[in-house]
Amino acid sequence: MTLPMDAGLTALVVAGMLAVLTLTRTAPDLVFLGGVVVLLLTGVITPAEAFSGFANEGVITIAALYVVVAGLRETGGIQWIVHALLGRPRSLRRAQWRLTAPVAFLSAFLNNTPVVGMLIPAVNEWARKLELPVSRLMMPLSYAAILGGTVTVIGTSTNLVVNGLLIQDGGEGLGILDIAWVGVPVALAGLLFMLVFNRHLFPDRRPVMDKIDDPREYTLEMLVEPGGPLVGRTIEEAGLRHLPGGFLMELDRQGTLLPAVSPQERLQAGDRLIFVGVVDSMADLQRIRGLSPATGQVFKLDGHRADRVLLEMVVSDTCPIAGMTIRDGQFRNRYNAVVIAVARNGQRLHGKIGDITLRPGDTLLVEASSGFLAQHRNRRDFFLMTQIQDSAAPRHDRALVALGILIAMVATAASGLLSMLEAALAAAGGMILSGCVGMFNARASLDWSVLLTIAAAFGISAAMENTGLARDLALGITALAGELPWMNLLGVYLATALLTALITNNAAAVLMFPVSLSVAQDLGMSVLPFAVTIMFAASASFATPFGYQTNLMVFGPGGYRFSDYLRAGIPMTLLTGAVALALIPLIWG
């Protein structure tokens, strides 16, 4: 069949986008926005259709969730989630199971997007601490959420859409657990497949620099706070044994040094812990509840510690306090900042921080106000001043408030009291009003690359629907099935899965329902098995990053390429499809 000009142009644009995403490392948001602009300028879609995604509830919900996650991160709630839910598994396989099993269960009853959105920063930190490749955890996180959504009718919005179309067509619809007979085997098969073939399905995208030792090795003293949560816990229980790029060198207890600290040693109030390690490890220590810098100078600076940042700076040969101790040079009074650690050509420095004599070339880890870099950028006292990202000390006193807001968001959305959009917006507002996250950090938390890509995908989807390209693809695939019922189910599954990979899963389901209804009537069959097939095929959005919102959300944090989704997603789609198509005729014959 000859395609109309608009449909042909849309097909060329989509093919070009796929080629660019597959063969180059061009940012997905640029590719999608470029495709939308071409379709808009050629008149295939209207301005309202091109930018409809920016008013979409899903996009706004994701934006609000970024603010909620920022509140959890700045109060230490992320660390609590890591400790309580994920623990400390001893292998990549155990780590994947600890992550994917609870995510699949939660996604069966909760919206997938907030589940993944909450866990992305937690998984990132968790993988770094365990020295695991985050690229082998982020995609399984998204896939587990997708698999869990197939277990119940409320698991995904797509299931609800198809169920609504069934009722609209005069049927009774499905109960909440009716599809679990297929969903549970599909989810288990998918989880086990990922578990067994993890190293073959998912790439190791760790940067090369991660494998190179950082020559800047700091010596840092931390104090166990009296009455804090670490008192009475062992070194291992406190999470101080396995530090990425760092280790506990010795423990000073009331003047007695313990140089070889056992992981079973129980911490006491007032213990001074001397750590050695790279800057990221030192920054991690600042975020542990119950530890504070041994130098009391940090508490003499103006403002809350959560409003400050950590900076690295190199002492120059013209620095006025070079050759003096940090205390004698009155560093805090001179610069309105506090030195918390010093690195000197890999040497391990002993003694209290204030007694260290500064030399030209020493690298200092400094706590200061967020405006320090701008104020001192042009001074010749220091070289190479660099701010450490996400280095502010958490507001631990707000952690319970942040977790309460999170629980309230999930409860109100799950009970139907509020829509997911309303619950997410209310939670984001609650995080800001309660002081869990400041306005500046709330704005900075938005990942515009993900938001722009998802919003632009709606414009591409509109072009494929309006030109009839999506429907022609669906009809072309189902026409090959002939009159065999099982082959027609296979045709509906493949057509829906293909459309889901190219446009949104909801749009694919809406397009395929009338097609499957027509096929069922021609065969004299019930539409129910076809409707269930559409539910599972529309959820089989594994093969492309833009097939499902959670795939796009983990695209950047996992450091993936488009081809990574094809390598893992195609086998996942075929496996889940085989299990579903084997069971659906048996249950809804």
C-alpha positions in Angstrom: 0.0 0.0 0.0 1.3 3.4 -0.9 1.6 5.6 2.1 0.4 9.2 1.9 3.1 11.9 1.9 2.7 12.8 5.5 2.9 9.2 6.6 6.0 8.6 4.5 7.7 11.7 5.9 6.8 10.6 9.4 8.3 7.2 8.7 11.5 8.8 7.4 11.8 11.0 10.5 11.2 8.1 12.9 13.7 5.9 11.0 16.3 8.8 11.0 15.8 9.2 14.8 16.3 5.5 15.4 19.5 5.6 13.3 21.0 8.6 15.1 20.2 7.1 18.5 21.6 3.7 17.5 24.8 4.8 15.7 25.8 8.0 17.6 25.9 9.2 21.2 23.7 12.3 20.4 21.6 13.3 23.5 18.1 11.8 23.2 16.4 15.1 24.0 18.1 16.7 21.1 17.1 13.9 18.7 13.5 13.9 19.8 13.2 17.7 19.8 14.8 17.8 16.4 12.2 15.2 15.1 9.3 17.2 16.5 10.6 20.4 14.9 10.9 18.8 11.5 7.3 17.4 11.7 6.0 20.7 12.9 7.8 22.8 10.2 6.5 20.4 7.5 2.9 20.7 8.7 2.5 17.0 9.8 1.6 18.1 13.3 0.2 21.3 14.7 2.0 23.4 17.4 -0.6 22.1 20.0 0.2 18.5 19.0 4.0 19.1 18.9 4.1 20.5 22.5 1.2 18.6 24.0 3.6 16.5 26.1 4.6 19.6 28.1 1.0 19.6 29.5 0.8 15.9 30.0 0.1 14.6 33.5 2.8 12.0 33.3 5.5 14.6 32.5 4.4 17.0 35.2 4.2 14.1 37.7 7.8 13.1 36.9 9.0 16.7 37.4 7.3 16.8 40.8 8.8 13.5 41.8 12.3 14.9 41.2 11.6 17.5 43.9 10.3 14.8 46.2 13.5 12.8 45.7 15.6 15.9 46.3 13.9 16.3 49.7 14.7 12.7 50.5 18.3 13.1 49.4 18.9 16.3 51.4 17.5 14.9 54.6 19.3 11.6 54.5 16.1 9.7 53.6 17.9 8.1 50.6 20.5 6.6 52.9 17.7 5.1 55.1 16.1 3.5 52.0 19.4 2.0 51.0 20.0 0.6 54.4 16.5 -0.7 55.1 15.5 -2.0 51.7 18.7 -2.8 49.8 21.2 -3.8 52.5 24.7 -5.0 51.7 24.7 -8.0 49.3 28.0 -9.6 48.6 27.6 -10.1 44.8 26.1 -8.5 41.8 23.5 -11.3 41.4 22.3 -10.9 45.0 22.3 -7.1 44.6 20.0 -7.4 41.6 17.7 -9.8 43.4 17.5 -7.5 46.5 16.6 -4.7 44.1 14.2 -6.2 41.5 12.1 -8.5 43.7 10.7 -5.7 46.0 10.4 -3.3 43.1 8.3 -5.8 41.1 6.0 -6.4 44.1 5.5 -2.7 44.8 4.9 -1.9 41.1 2.0 -4.4 41.1 0.0 -2.1 43.3 1.7 1.3 42.9 2.4 3.6 39.9 5.7 2.5 38.4 7.0 6.1 37.9 7.3 7.1 41.6 8.8 3.7 42.6 11.6 4.1 40.0 12.0 7.8 40.7 12.5 7.3 44.4 15.1 4.5 43.9 17.3 5.9 41.1 19.4 8.1 43.5 19.4 5.3 46.1 20.6 2.7 43.7 23.3 5.1 42.4 24.7 5.6 45.8 24.3 2.0 46.7 26.2 0.8 43.6 29.0 3.2 44.3 29.4 2.1 47.9 29.4 -1.6 46.9 31.6 -0.8 43.9 29.1 -2.4 41.5 28.5 -1.2 37.9 25.4 0.9 38.2 24.6 0.1 34.5 23.9 -3.4 35.6 21.3 -2.3 38.1 19.5 0.7 36.5 17.9 -1.1 33.6 16.9 -4.1 35.7 15.3 -1.5 38.1 13.1 -0.2 35.2 12.4 -3.7 33.8 11.3 -5.0 37.3 8.9 -2.1 37.6 7.4 -3.0 34.1 7.1 -6.7 35.0 5.4 -5.9 38.3 2.9 -3.8 36.5 1.6 -6.8 34.6 0.5 -8.6 37.7 -2.7 -6.6 38.5 -5.1 -4.5 36.5 -4.1 -1.5 38.5 -0.4 -2.2 38.0 -0.1 0.2 35.0 -2.3 2.9 33.4 -2.2 0.8 30.2 -4.1 -2.1 31.9 -6.7 0.4 33.2 -7.1 1.9 29.7 -7.6 -1.5 28.1 -10.0 -2.6 30.8 -11.9 0.7 30.3 -12.2 -0.1 26.6 -13.5 -3.6 27.4 -16.2 -2.1 29.6 -17.0 0.5 27.0 -17.5 -2.2 24.4 -20.2 -3.8 26.6 -18.1 -6.3 28.5 -17.8 -6.8 32.2 -14.2 -5.9 32.5 -11.6 -7.7 34.6 -11.1 -7.9 38.3 -7.9 -6.5 40.0 -6.2 -9.9 40.2 -7.7 -11.6 37.1 -4.6 -11.2 35.0 -2.3 -12.4 37.8 -2.7 -16.0 36.4 -0.5 -14.8 33.5 1.2 -11.8 35.2 2.9 -13.7 38.0 4.5 -16.3 35.7 5.5 -13.5 33.3 7.1 -11.5 36.1 8.9 -14.4 37.6 10.2 -15.5 34.2 11.5 -12.0 33.5 13.1 -11.6 36.9 14.9 -15.0 36.7 16.0 -14.4 33.1 17.6 -11.1 34.2 19.2 -12.7 37.2 20.8 -15.6 35.3 21.9 -13.6 32.2 22.7 -10.2 33.9 26.2 -10.0 32.6 25.2 -10.8 29.1 22.1 -8.6 28.9 23.4 -5.4 30.6 26.7 -3.6 29.9 29.3 -2.5 32.3 29.4 1.3 31.6 31.8 2.4 34.3 34.0 5.2 33.2 37.6 4.4 32.6 38.6 7.0 35.3 36.8 4.9 37.9 39.5 2.3 37.5 42.4 4.7 38.1 43.4 5.5 41.7 43.0 9.1 42.8 46.4 10.4 44.0 44.7 12.8 46.4 44.4 10.8 49.6 42.9 12.8 52.5 43.2 12.2 56.2 40.0 13.0 58.0 38.9 12.9 61.6 35.3 12.3 62.5 33.6 12.3 65.9 30.9 9.8 67.1 28.2 12.1 68.4 27.0 11.4 71.9 23.4 10.2 71.9 23.6 9.6 68.1 22.4 6.5 66.3 25.9 5.0 65.9 26.6 4.7 69.6 26.6 0.9 70.5 26.8 -0.2 66.9 29.7 -2.1 65.5 32.0 -0.6 62.7 30.4 -3.0 60.2 26.8 -2.2 61.3 27.5 1.5 61.0 28.5 1.0 57.4 32.1 2.2 58.1 33.9 -0.9 57.0 33.4 -0.9 53.2 34.1 2.6 52.0 34.6 3.2 48.3 38.1 4.6 48.0 38.6 4.9 51.7 39.1 3.1 55.0 39.2 3.5 58.7 42.8 3.8 59.7 42.6 4.1 63.4 40.3 4.9 66.4 41.2 7.3 69.2 39.2 6.5 72.3 39.9 8.9 75.2 43.6 9.2 74.2 44.1 5.4 73.5 44.8 4.6 69.8 43.4 1.4 68.3 45.3 1.1 65.0 43.8 -2.1 63.7 40.1 -1.6 64.3 38.1 -4.8 64.2 34.8 -4.6 62.2 33.1 -6.0 65.3 34.4 -3.1 67.5 31.4 -1.3 69.1 31.5 2.5 68.8 31.3 4.7 71.9 30.2 8.3 72.3 33.2 10.6 71.7 35.2 8.2 69.7 37.5 9.9 67.2 37.7 8.0 63.9 40.6 8.7 61.6 39.8 7.9 57.9 42.0 7.9 54.9 40.6 8.0 51.3 39.7 9.9 48.2 37.4 13.0 48.2 34.2 11.1 47.3 34.7 8.8 50.3 35.3 11.8 52.6 32.2 13.5 51.3 30.2 10.4 52.0 31.3 10.5 55.6 29.8 14.0 56.0 26.4 12.5 55.2 26.3 9.8 57.8 24.0 10.5 60.6 25.8 10.3 64.0 29.2 11.5 62.6 30.5 15.0 62.7 33.8 16.6 61.8 36.2 16.4 64.8 37.1 20.0 64.3 34.5 22.1 66.1 35.2 25.0 63.8 32.5 23.9 61.3 29.8 24.8 63.9 31.2 28.3 64.3 30.4 29.2 60.7 27.2 31.1 60.0 24.1 29.2 58.8 23.1 25.6 58.7 25.6 23.0 57.5 23.0 21.9 54.9 23.4 25.3 53.2 27.2 24.9 52.8 29.3 23.0 50.2 32.6 21.1 50.2 35.4 22.5 48.0 38.9 21.2 47.0 41.6 23.9 46.7 45.4 23.8 46.3 47.6 26.0 48.4 49.6 28.3 46.2 53.2 29.5 46.9 51.8 33.0 47.5 49.3 31.9 50.1 49.9 34.2 53.2 49.4 31.2 55.6 51.7 28.8 53.8 54.3 27.6 56.4 51.9 28.2 59.3 49.5 25.7 61.0 45.8 25.9 60.2 45.1 27.2 63.7 47.9 29.8 63.8 46.9 31.0 60.3 43.4 31.6 61.6 42.0 30.0 58.5 38.3 30.2 59.6 38.5 33.9 60.4 40.5 34.8 57.3 38.4 33.0 54.8 35.1 32.3 56.6 35.6 28.6 55.8 36.9 25.5 57.7 39.5 23.0 56.6 38.2 19.5 57.4 40.9 17.4 55.6 44.3 17.8 53.9 46.0 15.7 51.2 49.8 15.9 50.6 51.2 13.8 47.7 49.8 10.6 49.1 51.3 11.0 52.6 49.2 10.1 55.6 49.2 13.1 57.9 48.9 12.6 61.6 47.8 14.9 64.4 44.8 17.1 64.7 43.7 19.1 61.7 44.5 22.5 63.3 48.1 21.4 64.0 48.9 20.6 60.4 51.4 23.0 58.8 50.3 24.0 55.3 52.7 23.8 52.4 52.4 25.0 48.8 50.8 22.2 46.8 48.7 20.8 49.7 45.1 20.0 48.6 42.6 21.1 51.2 39.0 19.8 51.6 37.1 22.9 52.8 33.6 23.4 54.1 32.3 26.9 53.2 29.2 28.8 52.1 27.8 28.2 48.6 29.1 31.6 47.5 32.7 31.0 48.5 33.9 30.0 45.0 32.5 33.2 43.4 34.0 35.4 46.1 37.5 33.9 46.0 37.9 32.7 42.4 40.3 35.5 41.5 42.5 35.4 44.6 46.0 34.1 44.3 46.0 32.3 47.7 44.7 29.0 46.1 44.9 27.2 42.8 42.3 25.0 41.1 39.3 25.6 43.4 36.6 23.0 42.7 33.2 22.5 44.3 32.2 18.9 45.1 28.8 18.0 43.7 26.1 17.0 46.2 28.4 17.6 49.1 26.0 19.4 51.5 25.5 17.8 54.9 22.0 16.3 55.1 19.3 17.9 57.3 18.9 14.7 59.4 16.4 16.5 61.7 14.0 16.6 58.8 14.4 13.0 57.7 11.3 11.7 59.4 9.3 14.6 57.9 10.5 13.7 54.4 9.7 10.0 54.9 6.3 10.9 56.2 5.6 13.1 53.1 6.7 10.2 50.9 4.5 7.7 52.7 1.5 10.1 52.5 2.1 10.5 48.8 2.1 6.8 48.1 -0.9 6.1 50.4 -3.1 8.8 48.9 -2.3 7.8 45.4 -2.7 4.1 46.0 -6.1 4.6 47.8 -7.4 6.8 45.0 -7.9 9.7 47.3 -5.7 11.8 45.0 -4.5 11.2 41.5 -0.8 10.4 41.1 -0.3 14.0 39.7 -2.1 15.6 42.6 -0.3 13.4 45.2 3.2 14.2 43.6 2.5 17.9 43.4 1.3 18.0 47.1 4.4 16.0 48.2 6.7 18.3 46.3 5.1 21.4 47.9 5.3 19.7 51.3 9.0 19.1 50.8 9.7 22.7 50.1 7.3 24.2 52.8 8.7 21.9 55.5 12.3 22.9 54.7 13.3 19.4 53.5 14.6 21.0 50.3 15.3 24.6 49.4 13.9 26.4 46.4 17.3 26.6 44.6 18.0 22.9 45.0 14.4 22.0 44.1 14.8 23.8 40.8 18.3 22.2 40.3 16.9 18.7 40.9 14.8 18.7 37.7 16.4 16.5 35.0 15.4 18.6 31.9 17.0 16.1 29.5 14.5 13.3 30.6 11.6 15.7 30.8 12.2 17.1 27.3 12.6 13.7 25.8 9.4 12.3 27.3 7.5 15.5 26.3 8.8 15.4 22.7 7.9 11.7 22.4 4.2 12.7 22.6 4.7 14.8 19.5 6.2 11.9 17.6 3.3 9.7 18.8 0.7 12.2 17.6 2.3 12.2 14.1 2.2 8.4 13.8 -1.4 8.3 14.9 -2.7 11.3 12.8 -1.0 10.1 9.6 -2.3 6.5 10.0 1.2 5.2 10.0 0.8 3.4 13.3 -2.5 1.8 12.2 -1.1 0.7 8.9 1.8 -1.0 10.7 -0.6 -2.8 13.0 -2.9 -4.0 10.2 0.0 -5.1 8.1 1.3 -7.4 10.9 -2.1 -8.9 11.8 -3.0 -9.5 8.1 -0.2 -12.0 8.0 -1.8 -14.2 10.7 -4.5 -15.8 8.5 -7.4 -17.5 10.3 -5.6 -19.4 13.0 -6.6 -18.0 16.4 -3.2 -18.5 18.1 -1.4 -16.8 15.1 -3.8 -13.9 15.4 -2.9 -13.5 19.0 0.7 -13.6 18.1 0.1 -11.0 15.4 -1.7 -8.7 17.9 1.1 -9.2 20.4 3.9 -8.4 17.9 2.0 -5.3 16.4 1.4 -3.9 19.9 4.9 -4.5 21.1 6.3 -2.8 18.0 4.1 0.2 18.4 4.9 0.4 22.1 8.6 0.6 21.2 7.9 3.5 18.8 5.2 5.4 20.6 3.8 5.4 24.1 2.3 2.2 25.5 -1.1 3.8 26.1 -1.3 5.0 22.6 -0.3 1.6 21.3 -3.0 0.0 23.4 -5.7 2.4 22.2 -4.7 1.9 18.5 -4.7 -1.9 18.7 -7.9 -2.4 20.6 -10.3 -1.7 17.7 -8.0 -3.8 15.4 -8.1 -6.7 17.8 -11.9 -6.3 18.2 -12.3 -6.5 14.4 -10.1 -9.6 14.3 -12.0 -11.3 17.1 -15.4 -10.6 15.3 -14.0 -12.0 12.0 -12.9 -15.2 13.8 -16.1 -15.5 15.9 -14.0 -15.3 19.1 -14.3 -13.4 22.4 -12.3 -10.2 22.5 -11.1 -10.9 26.0 -8.0 -13.0 25.2 -7.0 -10.3 22.6 -7.5 -7.5 25.2 -5.3 -9.4 27.7 -2.7 -9.9 25.0 -2.7 -6.2 24.3 -2.2 -5.5 28.1 0.9 -7.7 28.2 2.3 -6.6 24.8 1.9 -2.9 25.7 3.8 -3.6 28.9 6.6 -5.3 26.9 8.3 -2.0 26.5 11.8 -3.2 27.0 13.5 -2.7 23.6 13.8 1.1 23.4 14.5 3.8 26.0 11.4 5.8 24.9 9.1 2.8 25.0 8.3 3.5 28.7 8.9 6.5 31.0 11.0 4.5 33.5 13.3 3.4 30.7 14.0 7.0 29.9 14.4 7.9 33.6 17.3 5.4 34.0 18.9 6.1 30.6 21.2 8.9 31.8 22.0 7.6 35.3 22.9 4.2 33.9 25.1 5.7 31.2 23.3 3.6 28.5 23.3 3.8 24.7 20.3 3.1 22.5 21.8 -0.3 21.4 21.9 -1.4 25.1 18.1 -1.5 25.2 18.0 -3.5 22.0 20.4 -6.1 23.3 18.5 -6.6 26.6 15.0 -5.6 25.5 14.5 -7.9 22.5 15.2 -11.1 24.4 13.0 -9.9 27.3 10.2 -9.0 24.9 10.4 -12.5 23.2 10.5 -14.3 26.6 7.6 -12.5 28.2 5.6 -12.8 25.0 6.2 -16.6 24.8 5.1 -17.1 28.4 2.0 -14.8 28.0 0.9 -16.4 24.7 1.3 -19.9 26.1 -1.0 -19.1 29.1 -3.6 -16.7 27.7 -5.4 -19.3 25.4 -5.4 -21.8 28.3 -7.1 -19.3 30.8 -9.4 -17.4 28.4 -9.8 -20.0 25.7 
